[in-house]
Amino acid sequence: MHLNLIWAQRPQPLWETDWIRWLFQNFQIVEHVAPKFDLFRNNSVYILSNPLSQLPSWFLHGIKRVHGKGLFHLADESFTGGYEIYSSFDFVLRNYHSTMFNNDGIRTLPLGFTSNTASQSHIPPVAERRFLWSFAGAKTAARVDMFKNLQKVEPHKCYLFDNRKPNQSKRLGRAEFMALLSDSVFSPCPMGNTVLESFRIYESLEMGCIPILERRRWMSYYDCLMPDHPLLTFLSWREARQFVQAVSRDGPRMIAYQQEIAEWWRSYKVKLRTDVTTFVSLGLEGSFRSSLRHWHYRSGVNHQVWRLAELLKHASHASLLERIGITARRLIGRMAL
């Protein structure tokens, strides 16, 4: 089936570009770049990472004339709203799970692997990896908490750089980062900026690592996003440390975990691409129009209350205190102007 992929900005800078192209490989794709929101083609998926509330009026007017149109909504990690736009399309693909998006016409997808994260034909086995665990990234409260708990688990390699001191911190290039993952058995994946999920999970899977994920007592995020997954999730980094220490003394058990997770990820990706193909095909035929028209979303104050409650579900104690501090500093800065 012929399908237009219409990027509302140039696709190259996006982390998701390769993943999106991979997901749509079962279609005959023609790509277009339309940063001015002025291209209207039938049988299209519009890829938008801009806040929905900032979409120009002429785009919303023009999209009504398109037959067979879907929205791929990216970068909505903070649940910024504007979801009334969804009803202008025949179906919606998006990232970042929440039960609010449980609708036949909305499909929430994992973030997936980042661009230039090529999966290796040969995945180094556990015995060939130098480090039991590794991490590289900017310093946040969640990541510091992870490091404090895992720092005595050897051998490891960890780079935590401070965004406020860019010239004093060791930053890894893309190739170095992927090489580090390929040389590590476990890959701790602390929560992202506001939600549990991050690209690091899928980068680690592509490199054959065993991801270590955070879990919250009040929310089974990954069970909802990827049902029946075998990924390791823990309520605390202390619990994760105890697990890694125990498994590191049992070579066959580590090998089994790596093989099971690698095989699951390979088969899951294929099934997901098939599911996306079916969903988009049905969407282009108009199967979900009624569902989207009757979807109940929140707006105004109700949305802001829901948004705060939703983000609090993802937060750890450390990340919550950090977010409060950031918000307070911003408010003080505005008051000083």
TORKOL-4160 file (C-alpha; in steps of 0.2 Angstrom, whole numbers, padded with zeros to 4 digits, m for minus):
337
<pt num="1" X="0000" Y="0000" Z="0000"/>
<pt num="2" X="0006" Y="0018" Z="m0004"/>
<pt num="3" X="0008" Y="0029" Z="0011"/>
<pt num="4" X="0015" Y="0047" Z="0012"/>
<pt num="5" X="0026" Y="0051" Z="0027"/>
<pt num="6" X="0025" Y="0070" Z="0030"/>
<pt num="7" X="0038" Y="0077" Z="0042"/>
<pt num="8" X="0032" Y="0093" Z="0049"/>
<pt num="9" X="0051" Y="0097" Z="0051"/>
<pt num="10" X="0066" Y="0090" Z="0043"/>
<pt num="11" X="0068" Y="0072" Z="0049"/>
<pt num="12" X="0086" Y="0071" Z="0051"/>
<pt num="13" X="0088" Y="0079" Z="0068"/>
<pt num="14" X="0074" Y="0069" Z="0076"/>
<pt num="15" X="0079" Y="0054" Z="0088"/>
<pt num="16" X="0065" Y="0044" Z="0081"/>
<pt num="17" X="0068" Y="0045" Z="0062"/>
<pt num="18" X="0076" Y="0028" Z="0059"/>
<pt num="19" X="0063" Y="0020" Z="0071"/>
<pt num="20" X="0048" Y="0027" Z="0062"/>
<pt num="21" X="0055" Y="0022" Z="0045"/>
<pt num="22" X="0058" Y="0005" Z="0051"/>
<pt num="23" X="0040" Y="0004" Z="0058"/>
<pt num="24" X="0032" Y="0008" Z="0041"/>
<pt num="25" X="0043" Y="m0003" Z="0030"/>
<pt num="26" X="0028" Y="m0014" Z="0025"/>
<pt num="27" X="0021" Y="0001" Z="0016"/>
<pt num="28" X="0027" Y="0009" Z="m0001"/>
<pt num="29" X="0034" Y="0025" Z="0007"/>
<pt num="30" X="0036" Y="0042" Z="m0001"/>
<pt num="31" X="0043" Y="0055" Z="0011"/>
<pt num="32" X="0040" Y="0073" Z="0011"/>
<pt num="33" X="0046" Y="0088" Z="0022"/>
<pt num="34" X="0033" Y="0102" Z="0026"/>
<pt num="35" X="0040" Y="0113" Z="0040"/>
<pt num="36" X="0027" Y="0126" Z="0034"/>
<pt num="37" X="0012" Y="0114" Z="0037"/>
<pt num="38" X="0006" Y="0117" Z="0019"/>
<pt num="39" X="0007" Y="0100" Z="0011"/>
<pt num="40" X="m0010" Y="0090" Z="0010"/>
<pt num="41" X="m0009" Y="0073" Z="0002"/>
<pt num="42" X="m0021" Y="0058" Z="0004"/>
<pt num="43" X="m0016" Y="0042" Z="0012"/>
<pt num="44" X="m0003" Y="0051" Z="0024"/>
<pt num="45" X="0004" Y="0051" Z="0041"/>
<pt num="46" X="0009" Y="0068" Z="0048"/>
<pt num="47" X="0023" Y="0067" Z="0060"/>
<pt num="48" X="0022" Y="0081" Z="0072"/>
<pt num="49" X="0034" Y="0085" Z="0087"/>
<pt num="50" X="0028" Y="0103" Z="0089"/>
<pt num="51" X="0016" Y="0107" Z="0104"/>
<pt num="52" X="m0002" Y="0104" Z="0097"/>
<pt num="53" X="m0008" Y="0120" Z="0103"/>
<pt num="54" X="0004" Y="0129" Z="0091"/>
<pt num="55" X="m0002" Y="0121" Z="0075"/>
<pt num="56" X="m0007" Y="0135" Z="0063"/>
<pt num="57" X="m0025" Y="0137" Z="0059"/>
<pt num="58" X="m0022" Y="0135" Z="0040"/>
<pt num="59" X="m0015" Y="0117" Z="0043"/>
<pt num="60" X="m0031" Y="0112" Z="0053"/>
<pt num="61" X="m0042" Y="0119" Z="0040"/>
<pt num="62" X="m0032" Y="0111" Z="0026"/>
<pt num="63" X="m0031" Y="0094" Z="0034"/>
<pt num="64" X="m0050" Y="0092" Z="0034"/>
<pt num="65" X="m0049" Y="0090" Z="0015"/>
<pt num="66" X="m0037" Y="0075" Z="0016"/>
<pt num="67" X="m0044" Y="0058" Z="0013"/>
<pt num="68" X="m0035" Y="0045" Z="0024"/>
<pt num="69" X="m0024" Y="0054" Z="0036"/>
<pt num="70" X="m0015" Y="0049" Z="0052"/>
<pt num="71" X="m0005" Y="0058" Z="0066"/>
<pt num="72" X="0011" Y="0052" Z="0073"/>
<pt num="73" X="0013" Y="0063" Z="0089"/>
<pt num="74" X="0030" Y="0064" Z="0095"/>
<pt num="75" X="0039" Y="0072" Z="0110"/>
<pt num="76" X="0024" Y="0073" Z="0122"/>
<pt num="77" X="0033" Y="0067" Z="0137"/>
<pt num="78" X="0025" Y="0080" Z="0148"/>
<pt num="79" X="0008" Y="0077" Z="0142"/>
<pt num="80" X="0006" Y="0095" Z="0136"/>
<pt num="81" X="m0012" Y="0093" Z="0129"/>
<pt num="82" X="m0020" Y="0101" Z="0114"/>
<pt num="83" X="m0028" Y="0083" Z="0111"/>
<pt num="84" X="m0043" Y="0090" Z="0103"/>
<pt num="85" X="m0033" Y="0090" Z="0087"/>
<pt num="86" X="m0033" Y="0071" Z="0087"/>
<pt num="87" X="m0051" Y="0071" Z="0081"/>
<pt num="88" X="m0045" Y="0080" Z="0065"/>
<pt num="89" X="m0037" Y="0064" Z="0060"/>
<pt num="90" X="m0042" Y="0046" Z="0056"/>
<pt num="91" X="m0030" Y="0038" Z="0068"/>
<pt num="92" X="m0016" Y="0043" Z="0080"/>
<pt num="93" X="0001" Y="0035" Z="0084"/>
<pt num="94" X="0010" Y="0042" Z="0099"/>
<pt num="95" X="0023" Y="0039" Z="0112"/>
<pt num="96" X="0022" Y="0039" Z="0131"/>
<pt num="97" X="0008" Y="0028" Z="0138"/>
<pt num="98" X="m0006" Y="0034" Z="0149"/>
<pt num="99" X="m0023" Y="0025" Z="0152"/>
<pt num="100" X="m0031" Y="0042" Z="0145"/>
<pt num="101" X="m0026" Y="0037" Z="0128"/>
<pt num="102" X="m0035" Y="0020" Z="0128"/>
<pt num="103" X="m0045" Y="0022" Z="0113"/>
<pt num="104" X="m0047" Y="0011" Z="0097"/>
<pt num="105" X="m0041" Y="0025" Z="0086"/>
<pt num="106" X="m0025" Y="0029" Z="0097"/>
<pt num="107" X="m0010" Y="0017" Z="0097"/>
<pt num="108" X="0004" Y="0021" Z="0110"/>
<pt num="109" X="0021" Y="0014" Z="0104"/>
<pt num="110" X="0037" Y="0012" Z="0113"/>
<pt num="111" X="0050" Y="0026" Z="0110"/>
<pt num="112" X="0061" Y="0013" Z="0100"/>
<pt num="113" X="0079" Y="0014" Z="0095"/>
<pt num="114" X="0086" Y="0031" Z="0091"/>
<pt num="115" X="0093" Y="0036" Z="0074"/>
<pt num="116" X="0111" Y="0029" Z="0070"/>
<pt num="117" X="0108" Y="0015" Z="0083"/>
<pt num="118" X="0111" Y="0001" Z="0071"/>
<pt num="119" X="0108" Y="m0016" Z="0078"/>
<pt num="120" X="0124" Y="m0027" Z="0077"/>
<pt num="121" X="0123" Y="m0043" Z="0067"/>
<pt num="122" X="0134" Y="m0051" Z="0081"/>
<pt num="123" X="0129" Y="m0047" Z="0099"/>
<pt num="124" X="0144" Y="m0050" Z="0110"/>
<pt num="125" X="0139" Y="m0063" Z="0123"/>
<pt num="126" X="0141" Y="m0060" Z="0142"/>
<pt num="127" X="0158" Y="m0068" Z="0143"/>
<pt num="128" X="0165" Y="m0056" Z="0130"/>
<pt num="129" X="0159" Y="m0040" Z="0139"/>
<pt num="130" X="0171" Y="m0031" Z="0150"/>
<pt num="131" X="0159" Y="m0022" Z="0161"/>
<pt num="132" X="0145" Y="m0029" Z="0172"/>
<pt num="133" X="0136" Y="m0012" Z="0170"/>
<pt num="134" X="0139" Y="0005" Z="0162"/>
<pt num="135" X="0130" Y="0022" Z="0161"/>
<pt num="136" X="0134" Y="0038" Z="0152"/>
<pt num="137" X="0123" Y="0053" Z="0153"/>
<pt num="138" X="0119" Y="0070" Z="0161"/>
<pt num="139" X="0118" Y="0071" Z="0179"/>
<pt num="140" X="0100" Y="0071" Z="0187"/>
<pt num="141" X="0093" Y="0066" Z="0204"/>
<pt num="142" X="0087" Y="0049" Z="0197"/>
<pt num="143" X="0104" Y="0045" Z="0190"/>
<pt num="144" X="0114" Y="0050" Z="0205"/>
<pt num="145" X="0102" Y="0039" Z="0215"/>
<pt num="146" X="0106" Y="0025" Z="0203"/>
<pt num="147" X="0125" Y="0028" Z="0204"/>
<pt num="148" X="0126" Y="0029" Z="0223"/>
<pt num="149" X="0118" Y="0011" Z="0224"/>
<pt num="150" X="0128" Y="0003" Z="0210"/>
<pt num="151" X="0145" Y="0011" Z="0212"/>
<pt num="152" X="0152" Y="m0003" Z="0222"/>
<pt num="153" X="0147" Y="m0016" Z="0209"/>
<pt num="154" X="0162" Y="m0020" Z="0199"/>
<pt num="155" X="0168" Y="m0020" Z="0185"/>
<pt num="156" X="0158" Y="m0005" Z="0179"/>
<pt num="157" X="0161" Y="0011" Z="0169"/>
<pt num="158" X="0150" Y="0027" Z="0173"/>
<pt num="159" X="0151" Y="0044" Z="0165"/>
<pt num="160" X="0139" Y="0057" Z="0173"/>
<pt num="161" X="0142" Y="0075" Z="0166"/>
<pt num="162" X="0135" Y="0091" Z="0173"/>
<pt num="163" X="0125" Y="0101" Z="0160"/>
<pt num="164" X="0129" Y="0117" Z="0170"/>
<pt num="165" X="0148" Y="0113" Z="0168"/>
<pt num="166" X="0150" Y="0107" Z="0150"/>
<pt num="167" X="0168" Y="0110" Z="0149"/>
<pt num="168" X="0172" Y="0100" Z="0165"/>
<pt num="169" X="0163" Y="0084" Z="0161"/>
<pt num="170" X="0167" Y="0069" Z="0150"/>
<pt num="171" X="0154" Y="0067" Z="0136"/>
<pt num="172" X="0154" Y="0052" Z="0125"/>
<pt num="173" X="0151" Y="0053" Z="0107"/>
<pt num="174" X="0138" Y="0043" Z="0099"/>
<pt num="175" X="0150" Y="0029" Z="0093"/>
<pt num="176" X="0158" Y="0028" Z="0110"/>
<pt num="177" X="0142" Y="0027" Z="0119"/>
<pt num="178" X="0136" Y="0013" Z="0108"/>
<pt num="179" X="0153" Y="0004" Z="0110"/>
<pt num="180" X="0151" Y="0006" Z="0129"/>
<pt num="181" X="0134" Y="m0003" Z="0128"/>
<pt num="182" X="0141" Y="m0017" Z="0118"/>
<pt num="183" X="0154" Y="m0020" Z="0131"/>
<pt num="184" X="0142" Y="m0020" Z="0146"/>
<pt num="185" X="0131" Y="m0034" Z="0152"/>
<pt num="186" X="0118" Y="m0024" Z="0162"/>
<pt num="187" X="0112" Y="m0006" Z="0157"/>
<pt num="188" X="0103" Y="0004" Z="0171"/>
<pt num="189" X="0090" Y="0014" Z="0163"/>
<pt num="190" X="0084" Y="0027" Z="0176"/>
<pt num="191" X="0068" Y="0037" Z="0172"/>
<pt num="192" X="0069" Y="0051" Z="0159"/>
<pt num="193" X="0066" Y="0069" Z="0162"/>
<pt num="194" X="0048" Y="0067" Z="0167"/>
<pt num="195" X="0042" Y="0049" Z="0164"/>
<pt num="196" X="0049" Y="0032" Z="0167"/>
<pt num="197" X="0053" Y="0028" Z="0149"/>
<pt num="198" X="0068" Y="0033" Z="0139"/>
<pt num="199" X="0077" Y="0030" Z="0123"/>
<pt num="200" X="0091" Y="0022" Z="0133"/>
<pt num="201" X="0080" Y="0006" Z="0135"/>
<pt num="202" X="0079" Y="0002" Z="0117"/>
<pt num="203" X="0097" Y="0007" Z="0113"/>
<pt num="204" X="0102" Y="m0005" Z="0126"/>
<pt num="205" X="0091" Y="m0019" Z="0119"/>
<pt num="206" X="0099" Y="m0015" Z="0101"/>
<pt num="207" X="0116" Y="m0018" Z="0108"/>
<pt num="208" X="0112" Y="m0034" Z="0117"/>
<pt num="209" X="0112" Y="m0027" Z="0135"/>
<pt num="210" X="0101" Y="m0032" Z="0149"/>
<pt num="211" X="0091" Y="m0016" Z="0154"/>
<pt num="212" X="0087" Y="m0013" Z="0172"/>
<pt num="213" X="0071" Y="m0002" Z="0173"/>
<pt num="214" X="0063" Y="0007" Z="0187"/>
<pt num="215" X="0045" Y="0002" Z="0193"/>
<pt num="216" X="0033" Y="0012" Z="0203"/>
<pt num="217" X="0021" Y="0003" Z="0216"/>
<pt num="218" X="0006" Y="0012" Z="0209"/>
<pt num="219" X="0009" Y="0010" Z="0190"/>
<pt num="220" X="0014" Y="m0005" Z="0179"/>
<pt num="221" X="0020" Y="0006" Z="0165"/>
<pt num="222" X="0030" Y="m0006" Z="0155"/>
<pt num="223" X="0017" Y="m0020" Z="0157"/>
<pt num="224" X="0004" Y="m0008" Z="0149"/>
<pt num="225" X="0016" Y="m0002" Z="0136"/>
<pt num="226" X="0023" Y="m0020" Z="0131"/>
<pt num="227" X="0012" Y="m0033" Z="0138"/>
<pt num="228" X="0021" Y="m0050" Z="0143"/>
<pt num="229" X="0039" Y="m0042" Z="0141"/>
<pt num="230" X="0053" Y="m0051" Z="0151"/>
<pt num="231" X="0062" Y="m0035" Z="0155"/>
<pt num="232" X="0069" Y="m0033" Z="0173"/>
<pt num="233" X="0060" Y="m0019" Z="0183"/>
<pt num="234" X="0064" Y="m0014" Z="0201"/>
<pt num="235" X="0056" Y="m0003" Z="0215"/>
<pt num="236" X="0072" Y="0004" Z="0220"/>
<pt num="237" X="0090" Y="0004" Z="0215"/>
<pt num="238" X="0095" Y="m0005" Z="0231"/>
<pt num="239" X="0084" Y="m0019" Z="0225"/>
<pt num="240" X="0092" Y="m0019" Z="0208"/>
<pt num="241" X="0110" Y="m0019" Z="0215"/>
<pt num="242" X="0106" Y="m0034" Z="0225"/>
<pt num="243" X="0099" Y="m0043" Z="0210"/>
<pt num="244" X="0114" Y="m0039" Z="0199"/>
<pt num="245" X="0126" Y="m0044" Z="0213"/>
<pt num="246" X="0117" Y="m0061" Z="0214"/>
<pt num="247" X="0116" Y="m0064" Z="0196"/>
<pt num="248" X="0134" Y="m0059" Z="0192"/>
<pt num="249" X="0139" Y="m0074" Z="0203"/>
<pt num="250" X="0129" Y="m0086" Z="0191"/>
<pt num="251" X="0136" Y="m0086" Z="0174"/>
<pt num="252" X="0123" Y="m0097" Z="0166"/>
<pt num="253" X="0109" Y="m0087" Z="0173"/>
<pt num="254" X="0116" Y="m0071" Z="0166"/>
<pt num="255" X="0118" Y="m0079" Z="0149"/>
<pt num="256" X="0100" Y="m0085" Z="0150"/>
<pt num="257" X="0094" Y="m0068" Z="0154"/>
<pt num="258" X="0103" Y="m0060" Z="0139"/>
<pt num="259" X="0097" Y="m0073" Z="0127"/>
<pt num="260" X="0079" Y="m0073" Z="0133"/>
<pt num="261" X="0078" Y="m0054" Z="0132"/>
<pt num="262" X="0087" Y="m0053" Z="0115"/>
<pt num="263" X="0076" Y="m0065" Z="0107"/>
<pt num="264" X="0060" Y="m0057" Z="0114"/>
<pt num="265" X="0066" Y="m0040" Z="0107"/>
<pt num="266" X="0069" Y="m0047" Z="0090"/>
<pt num="267" X="0052" Y="m0055" Z="0089"/>
<pt num="268" X="0043" Y="m0041" Z="0098"/>
<pt num="269" X="0049" Y="m0028" Z="0085"/>
<pt num="270" X="0043" Y="m0039" Z="0070"/>
<pt num="271" X="0026" Y="m0041" Z="0079"/>
<pt num="272" X="0025" Y="m0023" Z="0083"/>
<pt num="273" X="0028" Y="m0018" Z="0065"/>
<pt num="274" X="0015" Y="m0030" Z="0059"/>
<pt num="275" X="0002" Y="m0023" Z="0071"/>
<pt num="276" X="0007" Y="m0005" Z="0066"/>
<pt num="277" X="0004" Y="m0010" Z="0048"/>
<pt num="278" X="m0013" Y="m0017" Z="0052"/>
<pt num="279" X="m0018" Y="m0002" Z="0063"/>
<pt num="280" X="m0013" Y="0011" Z="0050"/>
<pt num="281" X="m0021" Y="0001" Z="0035"/>
<pt num="282" X="m0038" Y="0001" Z="0045"/>
<pt num="283" X="m0036" Y="0019" Z="0050"/>
<pt num="284" X="m0034" Y="0024" Z="0032"/>
<pt num="285" X="m0050" Y="0015" Z="0028"/>
<pt num="286" X="m0059" Y="0025" Z="0041"/>
<pt num="287" X="m0062" Y="0011" Z="0054"/>
<pt num="288" X="m0057" Y="0023" Z="0069"/>
<pt num="289" X="m0066" Y="0039" Z="0065"/>
<pt num="290" X="m0080" Y="0036" Z="0076"/>
<pt num="291" X="m0069" Y="0031" Z="0091"/>
<pt num="292" X="m0059" Y="0047" Z="0089"/>
<pt num="293" X="m0074" Y="0058" Z="0088"/>
<pt num="294" X="m0081" Y="0051" Z="0104"/>
<pt num="295" X="m0065" Y="0051" Z="0114"/>
<pt num="296" X="m0066" Y="0060" Z="0130"/>
<pt num="297" X="m0050" Y="0071" Z="0133"/>
<pt num="298" X="m0047" Y="0084" Z="0147"/>
<pt num="299" X="m0044" Y="0102" Z="0143"/>
<pt num="300" X="m0041" Y="0118" Z="0153"/>
<pt num="301" X="m0039" Y="0116" Z="0172"/>
<pt num="302" X="m0045" Y="0098" Z="0171"/>
<pt num="303" X="m0031" Y="0094" Z="0160"/>
<pt num="304" X="m0018" Y="0103" Z="0171"/>
<pt num="305" X="m0024" Y="0093" Z="0186"/>
<pt num="306" X="m0024" Y="0077" Z="0177"/>
<pt num="307" X="m0007" Y="0081" Z="0170"/>
<pt num="308" X="0001" Y="0084" Z="0187"/>
<pt num="309" X="m0007" Y="0068" Z="0194"/>
<pt num="310" X="0000" Y="0058" Z="0179"/>
<pt num="311" X="0018" Y="0065" Z="0180"/>
<pt num="312" X="0018" Y="0062" Z="0199"/>
<pt num="313" X="0015" Y="0043" Z="0196"/>
<pt num="314" X="0032" Y="0043" Z="0187"/>
<pt num="315" X="0042" Y="0052" Z="0199"/>
<pt num="316" X="0053" Y="0045" Z="0212"/>
<pt num="317" X="0056" Y="0054" Z="0229"/>
<pt num="318" X="0073" Y="0061" Z="0222"/>
<pt num="319" X="0066" Y="0066" Z="0205"/>
<pt num="320" X="0051" Y="0075" Z="0213"/>
<pt num="321" X="0062" Y="0085" Z="0224"/>
<pt num="322" X="0073" Y="0090" Z="0210"/>
<pt num="323" X="0058" Y="0095" Z="0199"/>
<pt num="324" X="0052" Y="0106" Z="0213"/>
<pt num="325" X="0069" Y="0114" Z="0215"/>
<pt num="326" X="0069" Y="0118" Z="0196"/>
<pt num="327" X="0052" Y="0125" Z="0196"/>
<pt num="328" X="0056" Y="0136" Z="0211"/>
<pt num="329" X="0072" Y="0143" Z="0203"/>
<pt num="330" X="0062" Y="0147" Z="0187"/>
<pt num="331" X="0049" Y="0156" Z="0197"/>
<pt num="332" X="0062" Y="0166" Z="0207"/>
<pt num="333" X="0071" Y="0171" Z="0191"/>
<pt num="334" X="0055" Y="0177" Z="0183"/>
<pt num="335" X="0051" Y="0187" Z="0198"/>
<pt num="336" X="0068" Y="0195" Z="0198"/>
<pt num="337" X="0065" Y="0201" Z="0180"/>
